Amino acid sequence: MTRQAARSILTFLMVAVLVAVSVVSASLMAPDRETLERQAVARALGTPIAEFCGVTEDGHDHRCPFCHKLPDPPRLTAPDAGRRITRVIVDRLGRDLVVGHRHLRPQAAPRAPPRLT
């Protein structure tokens, strides 16, 4: 019974820590009242919304970690495997040219299959 009680207490504490960290993170990302008022005035005067999230490079000051603190991801490109594919094709062609008894007895000449009549 003590193991089950300890496990449930540990689970409760982990959930409580997760909730507390989530609340603190959300409060740090949310703009304060002064910023909200400035944004409302700017939107009323016709400023585009794209300027609020840092789309332009004017260095707007806001605390959004998703806009400023994350690195830019690298561009996705396909690997250049042209040389590797060429090497495989050349090797396979070379193996296909010598098949059958030819590689066992180099003195024997290759011959065609028998003619069916």
Rosetta silent file (secondary structure, phi, psi, omega in degrees, C-alpha in Angstrom):
SEQUENCE: MTRQAARSILTFLMVAVLVAVSVVSASLMAPDRETLERQAVARALGTPIAEFCGVTEDGHDHRCPFCHKLPDPPRLTAPDAGRRITRVIVDRLGRDLVVGHRHLRPQAAPRAPPRLT
SCORE:     score description
SCORE:     0.000 S_00000001
   1 L     0.000  -33.157 -178.632    0.000    0.000    0.000 S_00000001
   2 H   -70.402  -32.873  177.246    2.859    2.396    0.693 S_00000001
   3 H   -65.345  -42.441  179.952    4.281    1.911   -2.798 S_00000001
   4 H   -66.342  -39.323  177.843    0.973    2.785   -4.377 S_00000001
   5 H   -66.409  -41.691  178.767    0.606    5.833   -2.135 S_00000001
   6 H   -64.636  -40.008  179.292    4.164    6.952   -2.920 S_00000001
   7 H   -65.531  -41.353 -179.918    3.559    6.477   -6.631 S_00000001
   8 H   -69.491  -36.849  176.868    0.330    8.486   -6.550 S_00000001
   9 H   -65.781  -42.663  178.569    1.978   11.279   -4.525 S_00000001
  10 H   -62.692  -41.732  177.625    4.886   11.369   -6.973 S_00000001
  11 H   -62.786  -43.729  178.722    2.456   11.529   -9.900 S_00000001
  12 H   -61.662  -43.539  179.317    0.525   14.349   -8.237 S_00000001
  13 H   -64.624  -39.359  178.780    3.737   16.312   -7.593 S_00000001
  14 H   -65.237  -40.165  177.587    4.885   15.850  -11.194 S_00000001
  15 H   -65.667  -40.737  179.397    1.536   17.107  -12.499 S_00000001
  16 H   -63.675  -41.534  178.258    1.693   20.084  -10.117 S_00000001
  17 H   -65.181  -41.628  178.559    5.213   20.985  -11.311 S_00000001
  18 H   -62.065  -42.100  178.650    4.122   20.683  -14.951 S_00000001
  19 H   -65.048  -43.699 -179.054    1.149   22.986  -14.339 S_00000001
  20 H   -63.887  -43.936  179.580    3.301   25.529  -12.494 S_00000001
  21 H   -65.323  -38.070  178.383    5.962   25.583  -15.214 S_00000001
  22 H   -64.142  -41.934  179.865    3.282   25.945  -17.904 S_00000001
  23 H   -65.754  -43.443  179.482    1.700   28.905  -16.112 S_00000001
  24 H   -64.327  -42.751  179.256    5.061   30.634  -15.627 S_00000001
  25 H   -62.564  -43.771  179.356    6.005   30.050  -19.275 S_00000001
  26 H   -65.455  -38.156 -179.699    2.691   31.423  -20.520 S_00000001
  27 H   -69.904  -32.536  178.007    2.949   34.473  -18.276 S_00000001
  28 H   -74.116  -28.867  179.113    6.472   35.234  -19.511 S_00000001
  29 H   -81.793  -25.279 -176.910    5.412   34.950  -23.164 S_00000001
  30 L   -72.766  141.032  177.670    2.305   37.094  -22.789 S_00000001
  31 L   -72.778  152.544  177.921    2.745   40.818  -23.436 S_00000001
  32 L   -79.340  176.760 -175.423    2.184   43.229  -20.556 S_00000001
  33 H   -62.906  -38.921 -178.691   -0.637   45.794  -20.506 S_00000001
  34 H   -63.851  -41.824  178.331    1.505   48.596  -21.887 S_00000001
  35 H   -65.057  -41.227  178.139    2.529   46.521  -24.891 S_00000001
  36 H   -61.482  -41.155  179.414   -1.084   45.518  -25.530 S_00000001
  37 H   -66.067  -42.076  178.031   -2.159   49.172  -25.448 S_00000001
  38 H   -63.302  -39.993  178.714    0.627   50.197  -27.858 S_00000001
  39 H   -66.830  -38.258  178.736   -0.333   47.382  -30.224 S_00000001
  40 H   -64.669  -41.289  178.339   -4.008   48.374  -30.080 S_00000001
  41 H   -66.397  -42.380 -179.649   -3.139   51.983  -30.933 S_00000001
  42 H   -64.330  -39.672  178.239   -0.821   50.889  -33.740 S_00000001
  43 H   -68.208  -35.023  178.131   -3.489   48.608  -35.209 S_00000001
  44 H   -67.869  -29.971  179.475   -6.048   51.407  -34.975 S_00000001
  45 L   -84.764   -3.348  174.245   -3.670   53.675  -36.904 S_00000001
  46 L   101.084   16.701  176.880   -3.299   51.075  -39.684 S_00000001
  47 L   -71.834  133.355  179.331   -0.051   49.289  -38.896 S_00000001
  48 L   -65.483  149.259 -177.755    0.006   45.836  -40.535 S_00000001
  49 H   -67.727  -25.491 -178.326   -0.180   42.860  -38.185 S_00000001
  50 H   -61.087  -25.812  179.944    2.962   41.343  -39.739 S_00000001
  51 H   -73.666  -19.607 -177.790    5.090   43.956  -37.957 S_00000001
  52 L   -76.234  -27.397 -175.530    4.000   42.738  -34.524 S_00000001
  53 L  -102.146   12.242  174.793    5.497   39.261  -34.856 S_00000001
  54 L    80.808   25.805  177.192    8.869   40.299  -36.219 S_00000001
  55 L   -68.513  -38.918  176.033    8.301   39.534  -39.903 S_00000001
  56 L   -84.115  157.663 -176.325   10.084   42.741  -40.808 S_00000001
  57 L   -95.833   40.633 -179.522   13.703   43.205  -39.759 S_00000001
  58 L   -88.818   -3.976  179.085   13.197   46.463  -37.861 S_00000001
  59 L    75.919   46.694  178.080   14.044   44.925  -34.504 S_00000001
  60 L   -64.724  144.501 -176.451   10.685   45.155  -32.773 S_00000001
  61 L   -99.340  104.727  171.093   10.886   44.609  -29.043 S_00000001
  62 L  -149.197  165.512 -170.299    8.628   41.853  -27.786 S_00000001
  63 L  -104.642   38.077 -178.598    9.182   38.738  -25.718 S_00000001
  64 L   -86.529  109.712 -178.336    7.987   35.996  -28.051 S_00000001
  65 H   -68.593  -22.017 -179.486   10.491   33.111  -27.813 S_00000001
  66 H   -76.818  -19.622  178.916    9.074   31.492  -30.916 S_00000001
  67 H   -92.231  -36.330 -168.987    9.966   34.544  -33.015 S_00000001
  68 H  -117.024  -28.387 -171.985   13.389   35.486  -31.681 S_00000001
  69 L   -95.306  -13.534  179.032   14.997   32.790  -29.547 S_00000001
  70 L   -89.709  141.776  179.076   14.697   29.766  -31.814 S_00000001
  71 L   -73.884  158.569  176.077   17.349   29.262  -34.510 S_00000001
  72 L   -73.369  132.850 -179.479   16.448   29.244  -38.174 S_00000001
  73 L   -72.275  150.367  177.821   16.101   25.665  -39.425 S_00000001
  74 L   -70.249  153.920 -179.874   18.427   24.534  -42.194 S_00000001
  75 L   -72.965  135.679 -179.465   17.037   24.296  -45.699 S_00000001
  76 L   -77.962  129.302  176.815   15.989   20.778  -46.672 S_00000001
  77 L  -138.094  152.307  176.999   17.894   19.348  -49.613 S_00000001
  78 L   -79.103  145.185  178.781   18.182   15.899  -51.112 S_00000001
  79 L   -68.664  144.985  179.699   21.552   14.188  -50.726 S_00000001
  80 L   -89.031   99.360 -177.240   23.746   14.190  -53.809 S_00000001
  81 L  -111.828   28.645 -178.134   24.289   10.489  -54.466 S_00000001
  82 H   -63.724  -43.956 -179.612   25.170   10.692  -58.156 S_00000001
  83 H   -66.328  -39.762 -179.364   28.672    9.285  -57.784 S_00000001
  84 H   -65.007  -41.903  179.627   27.492    6.426  -55.598 S_00000001
  85 H   -66.068  -41.443  178.678   24.757    5.455  -58.072 S_00000001
  86 H   -61.383  -42.024  179.352   27.193    5.617  -60.997 S_00000001
  87 H   -62.608  -41.601  179.847   29.625    3.355  -59.162 S_00000001
  88 H   -65.900  -43.337 -179.525   26.901    0.791  -58.457 S_00000001
  89 H   -63.890  -43.725  179.923   25.688    0.791  -62.068 S_00000001
  90 H   -64.167  -42.238  178.763   29.226    0.351  -63.434 S_00000001
  91 H   -62.311  -43.097 -179.078   29.942   -2.499  -60.991 S_00000001
  92 H   -67.148  -38.722  177.369   26.746   -4.311  -61.917 S_00000001
  93 H   -63.957  -40.751  179.170   27.420   -3.942  -65.636 S_00000001
  94 H   -63.612  -38.718  178.552   30.898   -5.339  -65.158 S_00000001
  95 H   -70.769  -33.374 -178.215   29.568   -8.384  -63.276 S_00000001
  96 H   -72.380  -23.846 -179.172   26.877   -9.007  -65.866 S_00000001
  97 H   -72.560  -24.869  179.839   29.396   -9.200  -68.688 S_00000001
  98 L  -118.160   99.281  179.616   31.082  -12.237  -67.148 S_00000001
  99 L  -131.907  163.220  175.915   28.513  -14.864  -66.184 S_00000001
 100 H    76.543 -143.432 -174.718   28.273  -18.599  -66.230 S_00000001
 101 H   -78.158   -8.952 -176.451   31.277  -20.834  -66.880 S_00000001
 102 H   -61.469  -41.330 -178.841   33.348  -18.031  -68.352 S_00000001
 103 L   -76.913  -17.557  176.741   34.628  -16.891  -64.976 S_00000001
 104 L   -84.635  -40.134 -179.887   35.388  -20.501  -63.980 S_00000001
 105 L  -126.379   95.418 -176.939   37.218  -21.441  -67.208 S_00000001
 106 L   -64.902  -19.812 -179.397   38.678  -18.407  -68.961 S_00000001
 107 L   -78.851  -16.786 -178.766   39.798  -20.520  -71.935 S_00000001
 108 L   -83.102  131.540  179.871   36.188  -21.529  -72.814 S_00000001
 109 L   -82.328  145.736  177.391   34.480  -19.227  -75.285 S_00000001
 110 L   -70.504  150.378  179.346   30.918  -18.114  -74.597 S_00000001
 111 L  -134.423  160.574 -178.764   28.282  -19.622  -76.849 S_00000001
 112 L   -78.927  159.843  176.331   24.708  -18.877  -77.714 S_00000001
 113 L   -67.535  157.356 -178.995   21.800  -20.930  -76.409 S_00000001
 114 L   -64.923  147.785 -179.985   20.697  -23.822  -78.631 S_00000001
 115 L   -79.708  130.956  178.064   18.257  -23.029  -81.426 S_00000001
 116 L   -92.964  125.841  179.083   14.760  -24.404  -80.879 S_00000001
 117 L  -120.565    0.000    0.000   13.146  -25.777  -84.057 S_00000001
